[in-house]
Amino acid sequence: MPGPGSDAPTTRDAVPARLTGAAAIKLHLTLAAGLAVCIVAFAVEVVRATGGNTLSWAYVFEWPVLAGFGLYMWWSLLNGRDRRQRGAAGGDDPDMADAAALGGEPDERLEAWRRYLAALEASDAERLDTAP
């Protein structure tokens, strides 16, 4: 585990990059379409509720909550809260990166399982190569 004076990256230091480019535009368009649906549905339910449909009162309050959740998800996705940055110590293996970022050692049982799967793949490849 990194000490107080070490320069090793920690999970607290990793700040995801903000979403930009075509992916951000798609996210904005999706949010705009979702909010438009919520606004139209809210207006329809208000008209129905004031017309005497008592069940519509529940939907009058549901659509703004759904729009608020959409705004929250938009903000989270735009700011990269769904993405993690891997530390330099982890390399290409996500399991190893997580263990290194947390300051722990890789799980020996996981390593044994990976060696077993690699041996199975190798034996399958040999069997298929020598098949008549």
Sequence and secondary structure as in RCSB ss.txt:
>XXXX:A:sequence
MPGPGSDAPTTRDAVPARLTGAAAIKLHLTLAAGLAVCIVAFAVEVVRATGGNTLSWAYVFEWPVLAGFGLYMWW
SLLNGRDRRQRGAAGGDDPDMADAAALGGEPDERLEAWRRYLAALEASDAERLDTAP
>XXXX:A:secstr
   TT     TTT       HHHHHHHHHHHHHHHHHHHHHHHHHHHHHHTT TTHHHHHHHHHHHHHHHHHHHH
HHHTTTT     TTTTT HHHHHHHHTT    HHHHHHHHHHHHHHHHHHHHHHS  
